[in-house]
Amino acid sequence: MNHSGKVDQDDIMRARNVLLASGRRTPREEVDAYRVLAQVSPAAYLPRLAKALQRLSYDSGSGQRHPACLALREEAVAAARAIDPAEPARADLLYEALDTCQRELYTLGRRAEGLAMRAEMLSIGRAQAELSGGPAVKGLCDWAAGLSEEGRYAEAADALTEWVAAILPDGPGEGSLAWSLLEWIAALDDAGRSGEALAAFETLVSMEAVEATNDRGPMSCHLYSLIGYAQMLDTCGRGEQAAAVRQEALALLTELAATGERKSWSGYQASYWAVLLSCSGADSERPTAGGPRPPSGATPMQWSPDAKRRYFDSRITLREEVDALAPRAAEDPDRHLAELVRLHRVLTVRSAVYWEHRTHLFAEQVRSLFDDGVGLARRLYQHHPVCGAPVLAQVLTDRSTFHTAVGEFGPALDDFRQALSYLGEAG
C-alpha cells in the first residue's frame, strides 16, 4: 500500500478481488482487505473491519489467541469508535469490541484498563436503555463483577441492586433471575449490608420454592438456597430462624431421598450448588494481598481471567500447606488441628468449584476431599467437642450438598441429619 497517506488504486483493486474471489479466504486476508477499503468507504467497511479484527484475534476452531491479540482487539475498538455516531449499529459494535478487548486486558493483568472499558460499556448500555425505554441496563453485571474483584463492594452492591430491580418484575424466566439474585446477595453481604442480604436471600428462597413446587425448577436448587440462607442467618445471629429454615431443608431432602427429583433437568443445578458452596466457604478464607478475589456469588464464567487463574492456581499451595500441616496436627492437635480443618475446607471448596466448572464427571475428582474433610472435622470434634461441633456440622453439610449435586440423595440425607445433631450440641 502507498504510505503517503493516500490509498493506492491497485491496493483497492486487490482488496476487492480478495473479497470477491470464490473459495475460502483467511481471517488475515479479510482484515487486510477491510483495512484498505475502510479508508475509502468507511460507512460500509469500518463495521466489517471491527468484526474481522476480533475474529482474527482468536481462532475459535483451535482455541488459540493470536500473538498480537491485544493489538488486534484495540484496533477493533478504534475501528468501532470511528464509525459515524449516527449509524444505528455503532453502539452494539463498539460494545462488542470493548467487551472482547477488556477480556484480553484482564487476561494480561491490566485490570485498571479493563475496568475502564467496562465503565465505557456500561455508559453505552445506559444510553441504549434510555433510547429504548427498557429498564435493564446492559453492562451492569460486568461492571459489578469488576468492582467486586477490586474490593469496591458498596459500588458493586449498588450496581446489582439496580440490575435486580429492573429484571425482578419479569419473574424467573429461564433461571437467569436466580443467578442475578445470587450475585446480589453476595455483593450486599460483602458490602456489610447484612439486613438487605438476608431480605434478598428470602426473595431467592421464596422464588425457588414456587419454582420447585410447580415443577419449573429443580428441588435441589431450592434445597441449596435454604441451606445457604440458614448459614447466613446463623452468621447474622438469628439462630432460631436458621434452625427453622434447616427443618424446611430437612423435609425437602427427605422427599428427595424418597423420590428423587420429580422431573429431569439440564444439569445447571450442579453449577448453582458450586456457587453457593463458594459463598459458604468464604468464612474459611483469609484475604490475601496482591491480587483480586473472584466476585462472590458469580459463576467462574463471570470471573476475570486473572482472578480465575489466581483462585484456581492457589489449590497447589493449599495442597502443600495441608500436607505440611497434617503431621504437625497429629503431633500437637491443640495448636494445629483447627487450622488444618480450615485450610482443608478452603482446598475442598476451591477444588469443587474448579472441577464442576470443567466436567460433569467432577465427583471422582473431589469425593475424597469431602470425605477427608469430614474425617478431619471428626478428629477435631473428638479432641474439642465444644469447638468442633459447629465445624463438623458445617463440613457434613458441605458433603451433604455434594452428595445432592451428584444425585446421591440417601447419603446426602444421612449427612444432613448428622449435621443437625451436631448443631444441636453446639446450640
KETIVEX-612834 format. One record per residue: x, y, z negated of N, C-alpha, C, O, CB in turn. Coordinates in steps of 0.02 Angstrom, whole numbers, plus 50000, padded with zeros to 5 digits. Glycine has a CB too. Layout:
<sites>
XYZXYZXYZXYZXYZ
...
</sites>
This chain:
<sites>
500424994150000500005000050000500445006250000500985006149971499535000049940
500225011550031500575017950033500585020849963500065021449931500245022850083
501175022849938501235025249869501205032749864501345035549811501885022749838
501015036249917500975043549916500335045949883500225051949877501025046349986
499905041249862499265043149831498685042149879498115041949858499285050249807
498835041549944498305040349993498265032850007498755029250000498445044350059
497685030750027497585023650041497715022450115497425025650158496875021250021
498155017750128498345016050197497765012350231497465007850202498995011650197
497615014150293497075010950331497195003450340496724999450341496985014250399
497835001650346497994994450352497814990750288497564985150290498744993450369
497954993950231497774990750166497024989850161496784984750137498034995150107
496654994850183495924994450180495674988750224495234984850204495595001150203
495964988150284495764982850330495924975950300495514971350303496114983650398
496524975450272496724968950241496254967150184496044961350176497454969250215
496084972150143495644970950085494964968550109494674963850081495574977350042
494694971950160494044969850186494064962750215493604958850206493794974850240
494604961250249494684954550278494704949150224494404943750232495324954250321
495054950650170495084945850114494384944350088494204938550077495534948550056
493984949550080493304948650053492834945550103492354942150084493034955350030
492954946650168492514943950220492704936950242492294933250271492504948550280
493324935050228493574928550253493184922750222492984922950164494324927750236
493074917650263492744911750236493244907850194493854908850200492454907250294
492994903550153493454899750109493524903150041493314908850032494134898950142
493834899649996493894901949927494474906849920495034905349941493994896049880
494334912649891494874917349877495044917049803494624915649761494684924549899
495674918449788495884917949718495674924249680495564929449711496664916949713
495614923849614495464929849574495974935449586495794941349586495444928049500
496604933449596497124938449608496994942249673497044948349676497814935149609
496824938549726496674941649791496064946249786496054951649815496554936249845
495584944049748494974948049740495124954649705494894959949727494454944049699
495514954349651495694960349614496084965249658495944971149660496114958549551
496574962449695496984966849738496544970349791496644976249805497534962749773
496064966649818495624969549868495184974949838495104980349867495194964149901
494894973549780494454978449748494844984649725494574990249727494094975249688
495464983849705495864989649686495924994549744495875000649735496574987349663
496044991849803496104996049862495434999349879495405005449887496354991949923
494914995449882494264997949905493935002549855493535006849873493804992149921
494095001649790493815006049739494055013149747493735017949723493985003449668
494635013949780494895020749790494525024449846494475030649845495645020449807
494255020749894493905024049949493145023849941492795028049969494095020650015
492895019049903492175018549891492045016549818491825010949804491845013349940
492185021249772492145019449700491455017049679491395012549638492335025449659
490925020049705490255018049683490125010749697489815007249657489715022449718
490365008249754490235001349774490724996449740490534990849723490295000649849
491354998749730491864993849711492134994349640492434989549616492424994449758
492044999849605492275000149535491924994849492492264991549452492165007149506
491264994049498490934988849457491214981849473491314977749427490174988949469
491344980449536491614973949555492324973049530492524967649509491584972949631
492704978549532493394978249507493404976749432493794972549409493764984849521
492964980049394492934978949322492794971549306493114968649262492394983449289
492324968549342492164961549330492714956849353492874952049319491504959749366
493014958349411493544954049438494154954149392494484948949385493744956349508
494324959849363494894960249316494774955949255495244952649230495014967649295
494164955849230494014951649173494064944249191494314940249151493304953249146
493834942449251493894935449272494634933449279494824927849260493524934349340
495034937849305495744936349314496114935649247496594931849241496084941749357
495874939349197496224939449132496184932749095496594931349052495944944849088
495684928749112495584922349077495294917249125494764918349153495114923249016
495644911749133495414906449177494964901749137495204897649098496024902449207
494314902449147493844898449107493904891049123493734886849082493124900749120
494134889449183494214882349202494754878949161494654873449135494374881749275
495324882149155495894879249118495914881449045496264878449005496554881049152
495544886749029495564889448961496204893348948496394894248890495504883848911
496534895649000497174899148993497094906649002496754908949048497694896449044
497394910448957497414917648964497964919549013498494916349015497524921148895
497844924649053498354927249099498924930249058498784933249006498054932549149
499554929649079500114932649041500014940249030500244942948980500774931549078
499674943449076499534950649069498804951849049498504956749070499694954449135
498544947449008497834947648990497614954548965497124957348989497684942448937
497984957348916497774963748887497794969348939497324973348943498224965548828
498324969548978498374974849030497794974449079497524979549099499054974249067
497614968349098497054967449145496394969749113495974972849146497004960149167
496304968149050495674970049016495654977549004495114980549007495604966148950
496224980548989496234987848982496094991249049495754996349051496924990148955
496344988349103496194991049169495444990249185495144994649217496614987449223
495144984749162494424983849172494024989249135493534991849162494204976749147
494244990949074493924996249036493985002949074493505006649081494224996848965
494595004249099494705010449136494275010749198493995016049215495455011149156
494205005149233493785004949293493055006249275492705009949310493844998149328
492825003149221492125004149200492005011349178491475014149192491954999349142
492495014349144492425021349124492375025949185492035031049184493015023449080
492725024049239492755028349299492115028049340492015032149386493335026249342
491665023349324491025023049360490615029249345490625031749289490625016549340
490265031749394489855037749387489365036849328488985032049327489475039349453
489375041449279488915040849221488175040449242487765037949204489005046749175
488015042749301487315042349324487125035349348486535033949359487195047449380
487615031049357487485024149380487165020149323487455019449270488155020749404
486555017549334486195014049280486575008049250486515006649191485525011649305
486965004549292487304998549268487945000149229488254995649200487474994049326
488155006549227488805008249197488845006149123489345003349102488925015849203
488315007549085488345006249013488464998848998488894997148957487685008348980
488104994349033488194987149022488894984849044489204980749010487664983249059
489124987549100489794985649125490334987949077490804984249063489924988649194
490274994049051490774996649004490754992748938491274991148909490665004148991
490144991248915490064987348853490414980548860490794978448816489314986248836
490294977248916490594970648927491354971048931491704966848904490304967448992
491614976248966492334977048972492654978448904493184975748888492504982649021
492334982648865492584984148797492574977848754493034976648715492154989648764
492044973848762491974967748722492554962848736492864960248689491304964348737
492694961648800493244956948815493914959848794494354956148772493254955348890
493994966448799494634969548781494734969448705495294968148682494664976848807
494214970848667494304970848594494474963848568494844963148520493674973448558
494214958748601494384951948579495134950648588495444947548545493974946748619
495404952948644496124951948655496534956148607497054953848583496294953848728
496314962148591496674966348542496694962848475497204962748441496354973348536
496124959948454496104956348391496544950148393496874948448343495384954348374
496564946748450496984940848457497724942648445498104938748417496904937648527
497914948648468498604950948461498734954448395499284956848382498774955648519
498224954648352498314957748286498264965348286498424968548237498974955748258
498034968148342497974975448346497264977348325496844979448365498124978048419
497144976548260496474976848233496164983848236495574984648251496484974448161
496564989048222496284995848221496024997648290495495000748297496825000948199
496394995748342496174997248411495554993048429495094995448462496734995848462
495554986848405494974982548417494344985348384493814985448414495104975448392
494424987648322493844990448286493614996948319493014998348321494024991748213
494075000848345493885007048381493465005448442492995009048458494525011048401
493644999948476493244997948535492554995548513492054996748548493604992448574
492514992148456491854990148431491424996248414490824996148424491934985548369
491755001448388491385007648373491095010648437490535013148438491845012748338
491495010448491491255013048555490695008648582490205011248611491835013348606
490745002048574490204997548595489554999248558489014999348588490404990248582
489625000748493489035002448453488725008948478488115009548481489225003148379
489135013848496488865020248520488485019148587487975022448599489425025448529
488745014648629488385012948691487715009648674487195011248703488815008248736
487745004948625487125001648604486605006548578486015005848591487274996448551
486835011448540486365016448512486045020548568485445021848569486735021148463
486465022548616486205026548672485695022448712485175025148732486785028748718
485835016048722485365011848760484705010848721484165010948751485685004948775
484765009948655484165009048614483735015348615483115014948615484355007248541
484065021048615483705027448618483315028048684482745030248685484195033348611
483645026048738483325026548804482735021648810482215023348838483835025148859
482835015648784482315010448792481775010848739481225008148748482635003548790
481935014248684481455014648629481435008348587481015007648542480765015948656
481895003648601481914997448561482244998548494482695002748488482294991948600
482034994848442482314995948375483004992848364483394995448324481844993248324
483164987348400483784983748387484354986948427484304987948487483714976248406
484904988448391485484991748422486034986648436486314983748390485744997448377
486174985548500486704980848520487374983248492487524989248494486734980148598
487764978648466488424980348440488464981048365489014981248337488654986648471
487884981248331487884982148258488214976248222488594977348174487174982948233
488084970148245488354964248210489114963748218489464962148170488024957848236
489364965048279490094965048289490424970448248490954969348218490254966048364
490114976348245490374981848205490394979948131490884981248097489954988248216
489844976948107489814974948037490344969748020490664970147968489114972148020
490434964948065490944959748054491644962848050492044961048007490924954348109
491774967648095492424970948094492534974848030493084974748002492484975648153
492014978348007492064982047944492184977347885492604978747842491414986147931
491824971847884491894967047830492604964247826492884963547772491384961247838
492884962647884493574959947884494074965047857494604963047831493774957947955
493914971447863494364976647836494214978247763494534982647734494314982947879
493734974747734493554976047664493094982047655492994984347599494184977247623
492814984447710492354990247707491634987547699491214988247743492414994747771
491514984547640490914980647630490274984947628489754982947654490964976747566
490324990847598489724995047593489474997047663488874996947676489865001347551
489944998847707489755000747775489484994747814489014995347853490355003747812
489794988947803489554982847836488844981247814488414979447854490024976747821
488714981947749488044980647722487534985447752486974983447768488044981147645
487724991747759487264996747789487104994947862486534995447883487575003847785
487624992947899487514991147970487044985247976486594985248018488184989548004
487144980147933486714974247937486014975547910485534972447932487034968447899
485954980247863485294982247839484894985247896484304983747905485354987347780
485224989347936484904992347994484704987048045484154987148073485374997648028
485154982248057485024976948106484434972548085483994971148125485654972648115
484434970348022483904965947998483234969547998482714966648015484064963247927
483234975947980482604979847980482304980048050481694980148058482724987047955
482744980048101482504980348171482224973748195481734973548233483064982548216
482524968148173482324961648201481834957748156481514953048179482924957348213
481784959648092481354955948045480624955648068480314950348062481394959147976
480344961148093479634960748113479484955648167478914953348174479404967548136
479984953848207479874949048261479854941848236479684937348275480414949748314
480024940748173479994933948146480604929748163481084932248193479384930548170
480584923348144481174918948151481424917948222482024916848233481024912348122
480964918148272481184916948341481484910048347481194905148324481694922248364
482064909548378482414903148388482914901848332483404898348343482764902948457
482804904748274483264903748218483774909348211484164909348164483624897248226
483774914148258484284919348256484204923848194484704926348167484254923648319
483594924748172483484929048113483824926048051484104929648011482734929848099
483794919348045484114916147987484854917647983485124919047930484004908547989
485194917348042485914918748043486054925948023486534927347986486204917348112
485634930548046485724937648029485604938747954485944942647922485254942048070
485104935247927484974935747855485564933247814485744936147762484334931947837
485874927747836486464925147801487024930447799487334931447747486714918747834
487144933647856487664938847859487484944747813487914947447778487774941347931
486854946547814486624952347775486694950947700486934955147662485884954047792
486474944947679486534943047608487254943447585487404946347533486254935847598
487704940547625488414940447606488714947447604489104949047559488814936147656
488524951747652488784958547653488534962547593488924966147562488574962147718
487904961747576487634965147516487994962747453488154966747409486874963847510
488104956247449488454953347391489174955947387489404957847333488454945647395
489524956047444490204958547446490234965847425490724968147395490514957647515
489704969647442489684976747426489484978047353489444983847332489214980347473
489354972647316489154973447246488424975247237488214977247182489574978747214
488034974647290487314976247286486924969847272486534967547315487064979847351
487024967147212486774960347197486014960047196485724955047217487044958047131
485684965347173484954965247172484664964747242484204960947255484684971547138
484944968747288484724968447358484904961747390484524959047430485044974247398
485484959047372485694952547399485204947047378485024942747418486404950747376
484994947147315484514942247290483834942947325483514938047343484414942847214
483624949147336482984950347371483024947747443482544944947469482804957847370
483604948847475483694946447543483704938847544483434935747590484354949247573
484014935747494484034928447490483334925647481483154920547510484484926147432
482924929147441482234926947431481854927147498481454922647512481884931347378
481994932247538481684932747605481874926747648481454923747681481894939247640
482524924947646482764919247685482444912747662482214908747703483524918747680
482434911647596482144905447568481404904847586481174899447606482234905347491
481044910347580480324910247597480214908647670479774904647688479994916947579
480624911647713480564910447785480724903147801480354899947840481024915147824
481264900547773481454893547786480924888747760480804883447790482144891947754
480604890447704480074886147676479494885647726479244880247739479824888947608
479284891347752478724891547801478914887647864478524883747890478534898847819
479534888847889479754885447949479764877847940479544874147983480454887947970
480034875547882480074868347869479374865347861479234859947887480494867047806
478944868847825478254866347814477884865447880477494860747888477874871147768
477994870047926477644869847990478034866148045477864866548104477484876848013
478554862548024478974858748071479274863048126479374860748182478564853248102
479434869248108479764873648156480514874448139480884877648176479424880548158
480724871448084481424871848063481594865948019481154862947989481564878448026
482234864148014482444858347975482324859247900482424864647873483174856947987
482104853947869482034853947796482714855147763482764858347711481724847347771
483244852447794483914853147764484134860447760484464862347712484424849147804
483944864647809484124871747806483764875147748484044879547714483964875247873
483144873147737482774875747678483144873647615483214877547568482044873147678
483374867347613483734864847555484374868947542484494871047486483914857347564
484774869947594485404873747585485254880847561485624883547520485804873947651
484714883747586484534890547565484354890647491484564895047454483944893247607
483964885747469483774885347398484394884547354484454887847302483294879347386
484854880247374485454879047333485894885247330486144887047277485864873047362
485974888647388486364894847389486044900247347486384904047312486454897247460
485384900647350485004905647311485094904347236485204908947197484254905547330
485054898047217485144896247146485844898147122485924900647067485014888747136
486344896947164487024898647145487104906247135487444908447088487524896247197
486794910147179486844917447172486464919847110486684924347075486584920947235
485884916747097485504918447036485924917146974485934921246927484844914447033
486274911446972486724909946916487264915246908487384917646853487044903046926
487574917046964488104922046963487854928646935488234932246902488394923047033
487224930246949486934936546926486614935946856486274940546833486404938846976
486724930246823486484929446755485754927846749485454928846696486624935646716
485454925246802484744923446800484674915846798484404912846844484354926446861
484914912946744484954905646738484284902146740484224896846772485294903946675
483784904946708483124901646707482824901346777482554896146797482644905346659
482874906846813482614907046881483004902146926482724898846969482654914146910
483674901846915484094897246953483874890046941483844886046988484834898146935
483724888346879483524881546861482864879746897482784874146921483444880846785
482394884546900481754883346934481864882247009481544877947039481274889246923
482314886147039482464885347111482784878647124482644875447175482924891047136
483214876447078483534869747087483024864147082483104859047114484084868747034
482504865047042481974859947040481604859547107481404854147128481474861546983
481514865347140481224865247208481684861447255481454857447296481114872547234
482334862747249482824859347292482814851847279482854847847326483534862047280
482744849847215482714842747198482114839347230482164833847256482704841847122
481534842747227480924839847257481014839047332480804833947361480304844447242
481314843947364481424843747436481914838247455481804834547503481674850547462
482454837647416482954832447430482674825447416482844820647451483584833647388
482234824947367481904818547353481484816447413481464810547431481464819047288
481134821247443480734819747503481184817747561481034813047598480294825847522
481744821347570482214819647624482494812647615482564808847663482784824747626
482644810847552482924804147539482404798747554482584793147573483154803547466
481774800447545481234795447556481054794847630480924789347655480614797347516
481034800447666480764800447734481244802847787481124801547847480144804647736
481794806247768482214809647817481864815847844481324817547821482394804847875
482184819147892481864824947924481224822547959481194817047985482344828447974
480714826747958480084824847989480124824648065479724821248097479534829747968
480614828248094480734827848166481474828948179481834831348135480304833048205
481704827248238482424828048252482574835148275482154838448306482654822848306
483184837448260483384844248276484024844148316484354838948322483474848448212
484194849848344484764850248391485434849348356485934847648389484764856848426
485454850248291486094849348255486394855648227486924855448197486584846148301
486044861348236486334867648211486344867848135486684872048105485954873548238
485964863348102485934863648029486604862247996486724864647940485424858648004
487054858548029487724857548000488114864047999488484865347951488114852148040
488054868048052488384874648053488094879147999488454883047967488304877848122
487444878747989487104882647937487374880747868487504884947826486334881547940
487454874247858487744871647795488454874347785488624876647731487764863847796
488854874247838489554876447832489594883747812490024885647772489924875347898
489154887947839489164895047821488994895947748489334899647712488664899047865
488464892547725488274893247654488804890247608488904892647553487594890047642
489124884847631489664881947591490234886847583490514887547529489914875347623
490414890247638490974895047633490794900847588491224903647554491154897647703
490144902847586489934908047540489984905647468490204909347424489214910347555
489784899447456489804896747388490524895647366490664895547306489414890247384
490974894847414491674893847398492044900347383492624900247361492024890347453
491704906047394492054912447386492274913547314492774916847302491604918147408
491894910747266492094911847196492714907947178493014909047125491524910047149
492924903247221493544899547209494134903047243494714901147232493484892447235
493984908047284494504911547320494824916847276494514919447230494224914847384
495454918247290495764924147261496024928247318496404925747360496334922247211
495834934647321496044938747379496794938647388497174939247340495794945947371
497014937847449497724937947464497894944047506497504945947550497944931447501
498454947047492498644953147526498904951547596499104945947611499174956947486
498894956747637499254956247701498854953647760499144951947811499824951947693
498194953247754497814950947812497074951147800496854951947743498024944047830
496684950447853495954950847847495644944547819495914939047827495654952347915
495084945347787494684939647764494084939047811493764944147825494454940447690
493914933047834493334932447879492714935347846492644935247785493224925047898
492254937947887491634940747858491204935347828491014930547861491244944547912
491044936047764490624931147730489954930547765489684935447790490524933047655
489694924447766489024923547794488984922947869488444921747897488604929047773
489554923847903489564923447976489884916847998490304914147963489944929448007
489674914348056489974908248082490674909948110490804915648128489524905048138
491124904948114491784906248142491774909248212492254912548232492184899948143
491234908148249491174911048316491204918748313491404922048361490514908848349
491004921548256490974928848249491594931748215491664937848211490354930748210
492034927448192492644929948161493124932448215493114929948271492984924548117
493524937348198494034939548246494564934048251494674930348203494354946348225
494904933548309495384928048318495934927848265496134922448244495704928648386
496184933748244496734933448195496484931748125496844928448087497094940248193
495874933848107495594931948042495464924348041495584921047990494934935848028
495214921748096495084914548101495734910648095495774905648058494734912948168
496234912948131496884909448130497174909448059497434904348036497384912848179
497144915148026497424915747958497044911247909497354907847867497404923047935
496394911147914495974907247869496114899847877496214896247828495234908747881
496114897547940496204890347952496924888147942497044882547919495964888548022
497404892347960498114890547950498284889847876498744886247858498574895747983
497904893347834498034893047762497944886047734498184884547679497584897947724
497594881647771497494874847746498154871147736498214866947692497044870847795
498654872847777499304869547771499624871247704499854866847668499784871547830
499634877747688499924879947625499524877247566499804875047516499954887647622
498854877347572498424874847518498564867447505498594865347447497684875847535
498644863547559498794856447551499454855447514499504851147471498814853047620
499954859447532500604859047498500544860947424500844857747381501124863647533
500154866147410500074868347340499704863047299499884861747242499684875047337
499194860047329498814854747295499274848847280499284846147225498204852447337
499654846747331500104841047321500654842447270500854837947233500424839147388
500894848647268501414850347220501144850847149501484849247100501744857047239
500504853047143500214853947077499954847547046499904846946985499654859047081
499784842547088499474836347063499894832847010499624831146957499354831547121
500554831747020500934828346967500994832546904501014829746849501634826746992
501014839146911501054843446851500404843146812500404843446751501224850646871
499844842746849499194842246816499114835646780498774835246729498624843146867
499424830346807499404823746774499804823946709499604820946659499674818246821
500374827446710500794827846650500514832646598500534831246538501504830046670
500244838346620500014843546574499334846146598499294851746625500534849246569
498794842246587498134844246612497884850846582497524854546614497634838746598
498084852146519497854858346487498054864546528497684869346532498124858846416
498654864346556498914870146591498734870246665498644875546694499664870346584
498684864346696498664864246769498044861146801497924862346861499244860646793
497634857346764497104853546796496554858146824496314857046880496794848646746
496354863246786495824867646810496034871246875495634871946921495644872946756
496664873446878496904876746938496944871846997496814873847054497594879946925
497114865546983497134860547036496434859547065496354859047126497414853847009
495934859047021495244858247045495034864247087494714863347140494754857346984
495204870247065495024876247102495354876347172495014877547222495234882547063
496004875147173496364875147237496104869747285496024870947345497114874047225
495964863847257495704858347298495034860247327494874858347384495654851847256
494624863847289493964865847316494044870747373493694870247423493534868947260
494514875447367494634880147422494854876347484494624877747539495174885447401
495314871547475495544867447532494964863647563494914863247625496094862547508
494534860747522493964856847547493484861247587493274859347642493584853647488
493324867047560492854871547595493144873747662492804873547713492694877747551
493774875847662494074878247725494134872547776494044873647836494774881247711
494284866647752494344860947798493654859047827493604857447886494644854847762
493144859347785492464857747808492234862647861491954860747911491974857747748
492364869147850492174874247898492564873247963492294873848018492284881347870
493214871747956493644870748014493394865048058493314865848118494374869347992
493274859248027493094853348067492374853648092492244851248147493194847048026
491924856448053491234856948077491204861448139490814860248185490764859748021
491624866548139491654871248195491914867848258491784870248313492094877348177
492284862248250492614859148307492294852748332492334851248392493314857748289
491984848948289491724842448311491124840348269491104841448209492274837148306
490644837248302490064834548265490264828348226489884826048184489484832948314
490864825748239491124819948201491564822248143492054819048126491524815248248
491384828048113491804831048061491824826847997492284827547957491564837948045
491314822547987491264818947923491894814947908492134815047851490664814147925
492164811447959492754807247946493374811447928493834808947896492914802948007
493374817747949493944822047935493944824747863494474826147834493954827947984
493344825447833493304828847768493004824747712493004826947654492914835147776
492744818847727492404814947674492864813747614492654814547557492174808247702
493494811847627493944810347571494084816447528494204815847468494604807447598
494074822447559494184828547520493624829647470493754831447413494254834647567
492994828747492492434829447446492474824147390492344825747332491754828847484
492654817947408492704812647358493264814147309493174813247248492824805947392
493844816247335494414817747290494244823647244494444823747186495044819347331
493874828447271493684834247230493244832247171493334834747116493314839447273
492774827647184492354825147130492774821447079492674822147019491784820647158
493244817447103493684813747057494084818447012494144817246952494164809347097
494364823747041494744828647002494294832246951494494833246894495084833747048
493694834046973493234837646928493004833046871492894835446815492614840146967
492934826546884492764821846830493324821546778493204821246718492624814846858
493944821646803494514821746756494504828046713494624827746652495194821346794
494354833646743494314839946705493764839546653493844841746596494194845946753
493184836746673492624836146627492804831546567492644833046510492004833346664
493144825946582493344821346529493834824746481493824823446421493664815046559
494254829046508494764832346467494474838346429494634839446371495344834646511
494034842046463493734848046434492984848146451492794851546499494084854646459
492564844546415491854844046434491504850846441491104851746486491484839946382
491654855446397491304861946399491484865846462491054868346498491474866046336
492144866346476492364869946536492224865946599492074868646652493114871546532
492264859346593492234855046652491534853846678491444852446737492544848646637
491014854246634490334852646656490084856946714489854854246764489854853346597
490134863746710489894867746767490314866846830490054867246885489884875046748
490964865446820491404864346879491204857846913491154857646974492144864146857
491104852546874490904846146902490224846746937490124843846990490884840646847
489774850546907489114851646938489194854947006488854853147054488664855946892
489634859947010489744863447073490034858747126489794858747183490214869447062
490534854847108490864850447156490394844847178490414842747236491514847547126
489984842347133489484837347151488954840347198488724837047244489144834547088
488774846647186488304849947231488604850747300488274849647351488114856947203
489254852547303489594853047368489544846347405489374846247464490344854947358
489694840847369489684834447402488974832347421488864829047472490004829047358
488494834247380487794832847396487584836147462487264833047504487334835247338
487784842447470487604845947533487994843047592487744842847648487734853547526
488604840747580488984837347634488614831047656488514829947715489704835547609
488404826947607488024820847624487404822647664487234819247713487834817047560
487054827947644486454830047680486624831947752486264830247799486114836047644
487184835647760487384838047827487534832247874487454833047935487994842447822
487734826547848487884820847891487324815547888487414809947911488554817647871
486754817547859486154813247861486154807747809485774802847816486094810247927
486564808247757486584803147704486184805647644486464807847594487334801547682
485524805247650485094808547602485064805047534484984808247482484394809147629
485144798347534485144794747470485734796747426485624798847369485164787147482
486354796147451486934798447412486884805947395487114808047342487574797147451
486584809847439486504817047425486074818047363486224822047320486194820747486
485524814147360485074814647302485424812447238485354815547186484444810447314
485804806947242486174804547183486644809947156486654811347096486574798147200
487024813047201487494818247180487134824247150487344826947099487924820547239
486574826147181486224832147158485924830947089485934835347046485674834147208
485654824947078485384823347012485924823646958485824826246903485054816347012
486514820846976487074821146928487274828446915487404830346858487684817246955
487294832446968487474839546960486994843046912487204846946870487474843147028
486344841546918485854844646874485964842546801485864846446755485154842846897
486164836246792486264833946722486864837446691486854839146632486364826146720
487394838646731487984842246704487834849646693488094852746647488574841446751
487404852446736487194859346725486794859946661486844864946625486774861946784
486384854646646486004854546584486464854646524486334857946474485564848346582
487014850846528487514850946473487824857846466487904860346411488074845746486
488004860846524488334867346523487864872646494488084877246459488564869346594
487214871946510486724876946486486624876446412486234880346384486074876046521
</sites>
